[in-house]
Amino acid sequence: MQIVTDRGADLSPEVAKEFNIHFTPLKVTLGERTYASGVDITPDDFYDLLESSDQMPTTSQPSVGEFAELYRTLAQTDPEILSIHISSGLSGTLNSARSAVELVPEAHVTLVDTRTLSCPQGWQVEAAARAARGGWKLDRILSFLTDFRAQTEGMFTVATLKYLIHGGRISHIKGLLASLLNIKPIIGVDLETGKYSQLGQEITLKRAISYQADFLVKRFGESTRLRIQLLHANNLAGTEWLRERINQRFDVEWLPTIPITPALGAHVGTGLVGMAVGPASIFQQLPA
């Protein structure tokens, strides 16, 4: 079985290489140049460009043709393909994949809507890849991913709302009012709709970052050992503040902190701090 995802997933290069994960592109345009996110521009370079630009970035999803070409190529080696993608509530990527499947009948493609993005999406990809390498059957993998999705959480807060407003991810009027009041929302992704949901709000970025640690108590309880991966958009200092707050209250299995991919950063701007989190026991159920 071969694993496909898209560049909406934040996944370490080491994990992607270990499990031979195949990516379809998400593109980001800033000024007159278009970049393949995670391929020909690094997060650090992108955020430097973003801060120096007076233009707003735009993004585009993989085309049907790009999906079809990848599926067709992979099917020559192994036609069993598990294609795991960014939430359909936030991107049309899954629709492109679905249309491509009809063009490549020789490929046996199973599509998965992660109902999330970034590190939480990457975790689902990693979990599926571990299970497949361990010899799990497709039905067992899909059942596990459903349970995995329900037990994990992704959340973040942003320094500014202008990128989310520009990208149509939140209501313009609601976002404008929040910006005028300097409100910093804590944002998650609703498990049912796959769209952004507000988990809380604070009046400063630092307090919004701290709120994430408080939210974990309500979500998991302090006795649960957690697996956490922090993520940021050019705000490593913010992740260290969050790590300190979490360590005061939880026993944590920490994964390396990573910057979010440019295709996602284009919708949130610099300053974001967030995480993927779930009970550490979930991954212990998977093959080593």
C-alpha positions in Angstrom: 0.0 0.0 0.0 1.3 3.4 -0.9 0.5 6.6 1.0 -0.3 9.9 -0.6 -1.0 13.3 1.1 -0.7 17.0 0.2 1.4 19.9 1.3 -1.3 20.9 3.8 0.2 18.3 6.1 3.1 19.4 8.3 5.3 16.3 8.4 9.0 16.1 9.2 11.2 15.3 6.3 12.6 12.3 8.3 9.1 10.7 8.7 8.2 11.4 5.1 11.4 9.7 3.9 11.1 6.8 6.3 7.7 5.9 5.1 8.1 7.0 1.5 5.1 9.4 1.7 4.1 10.9 -1.7 2.9 14.5 -1.8 0.7 16.5 -4.2 1.6 20.2 -4.3 -0.2 23.2 -2.8 1.0 26.4 -4.4 1.4 29.8 -2.9 1.7 33.1 -4.9 3.2 36.2 -3.4 3.7 39.2 -5.7 4.6 37.9 -9.2 6.0 34.6 -8.2 4.3 31.3 -7.5 6.0 28.7 -5.3 5.4 25.0 -4.6 4.9 24.9 -0.9 7.5 22.8 0.8 9.4 22.2 -2.4 11.0 25.4 -3.8 10.6 27.7 -0.8 11.3 27.1 2.8 9.0 28.3 5.6 11.8 30.7 6.9 12.2 32.2 3.4 8.5 32.5 2.9 7.9 34.3 6.2 10.8 36.7 5.5 9.2 37.5 2.1 5.7 37.9 3.7 6.9 40.4 6.3 8.7 42.5 3.7 5.8 42.4 1.1 2.9 44.8 1.0 0.9 42.3 -1.0 -1.4 39.5 0.3 -0.5 35.9 -0.7 -2.9 33.5 -2.4 -2.9 29.7 -2.6 -4.1 27.1 -5.0 -4.9 23.4 -4.6 -3.4 20.5 -6.6 -5.1 20.0 -10.0 -7.0 17.0 -11.1 -4.2 16.3 -13.6 -1.5 16.4 -10.9 -3.4 13.9 -8.8 -4.0 11.7 -11.9 -0.4 11.7 -12.9 0.8 10.7 -9.4 -1.8 7.9 -9.1 -1.0 6.6 -12.5 2.7 6.5 -11.8 2.3 4.9 -8.4 -0.1 2.3 -9.7 2.7 0.9 -11.9 4.4 -0.2 -8.7 1.5 -0.9 -6.4 -2.1 -0.1 -7.3 -3.3 0.0 -3.6 -3.1 3.7 -2.7 -4.4 5.4 0.5 -4.7 9.2 -0.2 -5.1 11.3 3.0 -5.9 14.9 2.7 -6.4 18.3 4.2 -10.0 19.0 5.5 -12.6 19.3 2.7 -14.1 22.0 4.9 -11.0 24.2 4.3 -9.8 23.2 0.8 -11.0 21.7 -2.5 -8.0 19.4 -2.6 -10.1 16.3 -1.8 -12.5 17.1 -4.6 -9.5 17.2 -7.0 -8.4 13.9 -5.8 -11.9 12.4 -6.2 -12.1 13.5 -9.8 -8.6 12.2 -10.5 -9.6 8.7 -9.2 -12.1 8.4 -12.0 -9.4 9.0 -14.6 -7.1 6.3 -13.3 -9.1 3.0 -13.1 -5.9 1.0 -12.8 -5.3 2.6 -9.4 -7.2 1.3 -6.3 -7.4 4.6 -4.4 -9.1 5.1 -1.0 -9.6 8.7 -0.1 -9.5 10.0 3.5 -10.7 13.4 4.7 -8.6 14.2 7.8 -11.0 17.0 8.8 -7.9 18.9 9.9 -4.6 20.3 8.6 -1.0 20.9 9.5 0.5 18.6 12.2 -2.7 16.9 13.0 -3.0 16.0 9.4 0.6 14.8 9.4 -0.1 12.6 12.4 -2.9 10.8 10.6 -0.6 10.3 7.6 2.2 8.9 9.8 -0.3 6.7 11.7 -1.6 5.2 8.4 1.9 4.6 7.1 3.0 2.9 10.3 -0.1 0.7 10.2 0.4 -0.2 6.6 4.0 -1.1 7.1 3.0 -3.2 10.0 0.7 -5.3 7.8 -2.7 -3.9 8.8 -5.5 -4.4 6.4 -7.2 -1.3 4.9 -10.4 -1.6 6.9 -8.5 -1.7 10.2 -6.4 1.3 9.2 -9.6 3.3 8.3 -11.3 2.3 11.6 -8.2 3.3 13.5 -8.0 6.7 11.7 -11.6 7.5 12.7 -10.9 6.8 16.3 -7.5 8.6 16.1 -9.2 11.7 14.7 -11.7 11.8 17.5 -9.0 11.6 20.2 -6.6 14.2 18.8 -6.8 17.9 18.6 -5.2 20.8 16.7 -5.3 24.4 17.8 -3.6 27.7 17.2 -3.7 31.4 17.8 -2.6 34.2 15.4 -1.0 37.6 15.8 -3.3 39.2 13.2 -6.6 38.2 11.6 -6.1 40.0 8.3 -4.9 36.9 6.5 -7.8 34.8 7.7 -10.2 37.5 6.6 -8.5 38.0 3.2 -8.6 34.2 2.6 -12.3 34.0 3.5 -11.7 31.6 6.3 -13.6 33.8 8.8 -16.4 36.3 8.3 -15.1 39.7 7.3 -17.4 41.6 9.7 -16.7 39.3 12.6 -13.0 39.4 11.9 -12.9 43.1 11.5 -14.6 43.6 14.8 -12.2 41.2 16.5 -9.3 43.1 15.0 -10.5 46.4 16.2 -10.9 45.0 19.7 -7.5 43.4 19.4 -9.0 40.0 20.3 -6.8 36.9 19.7 -9.0 33.8 19.0 -7.9 30.3 19.8 -8.9 28.3 16.7 -9.5 24.6 16.2 -11.1 22.5 13.5 -14.6 21.1 14.0 -14.6 17.3 13.7 -18.0 17.2 12.0 -17.7 20.1 9.5 -14.0 20.2 9.0 -14.2 24.0 9.3 -12.5 26.4 11.7 -14.1 26.7 15.1 -13.3 29.1 17.9 -12.2 27.4 21.1 -11.8 30.6 23.1 -10.3 34.1 22.9 -8.0 36.4 24.8 -6.9 40.1 24.5 -3.2 39.5 24.0 -1.2 37.0 22.0 0.7 35.8 25.1 -2.6 35.1 27.0 -4.0 33.4 23.9 -1.0 31.1 23.8 -1.4 30.3 27.5 -5.1 29.6 27.0 -4.1 26.6 24.9 -2.4 25.0 27.9 -5.5 25.7 30.0 -7.7 24.1 27.2 -5.8 20.9 27.4 -6.9 20.4 31.0 -10.5 20.6 30.0 -10.0 18.4 26.9 -7.8 15.6 28.4 -7.5 16.1 32.1 -4.1 16.6 33.9 -3.6 12.9 34.5 -3.3 12.0 30.8 0.2 11.6 29.3 0.1 13.6 26.1 1.9 13.5 22.8 2.4 17.1 21.6 4.0 18.7 18.6 4.3 22.5 18.7 4.1 24.5 15.5 4.6 28.2 14.6 4.8 30.8 11.9 8.1 32.6 12.6 7.4 32.6 16.3 9.7 30.1 18.0 9.7 32.2 21.2 6.0 31.7 21.4 6.3 28.0 21.3 8.8 28.0 24.1 6.4 30.0 26.3 3.7 27.4 25.5 6.0 24.5 26.2 6.8 25.9 29.6 3.2 26.4 30.5 2.3 22.8 29.4 5.2 21.2 31.2 4.0 22.8 34.5 0.8 20.7 34.3 1.4 17.6 32.1 3.6 14.6 31.5 4.4 15.1 27.8 6.0 13.1 25.0 7.4 16.0 23.0 8.0 15.9 19.2 10.2 18.3 17.4 8.7 21.8 17.0 8.2 22.7 13.3 7.3 25.8 11.3 4.0 25.4 9.4 4.2 25.0 5.6 4.0 28.2 3.5 0.6 27.1 1.9 -0.9 27.3 5.4 1.1 30.3 6.6 -0.3 32.3 3.7 -3.7 32.1 5.4 -2.5 33.1 8.9 0.5 35.3 8.6 3.5 35.4 10.9 3.2 35.0 14.7 1.0 31.9 14.8 1.6 29.5 17.7 -0.2 26.2 17.9 0.0 22.4 18.4 -1.1 18.9 17.6 -2.0 17.0 20.7 -3.5 13.7 21.8 -3.1 10.9 24.4 0.4 9.3 24.0 -1.3 5.9 24.3 -2.8 6.3 20.8 0.5 5.9 19.0 1.4 3.0 21.3 -1.3 1.0 19.6 0.5 1.2 16.3 3.4 -1.0 15.0 6.8 0.3 16.0 
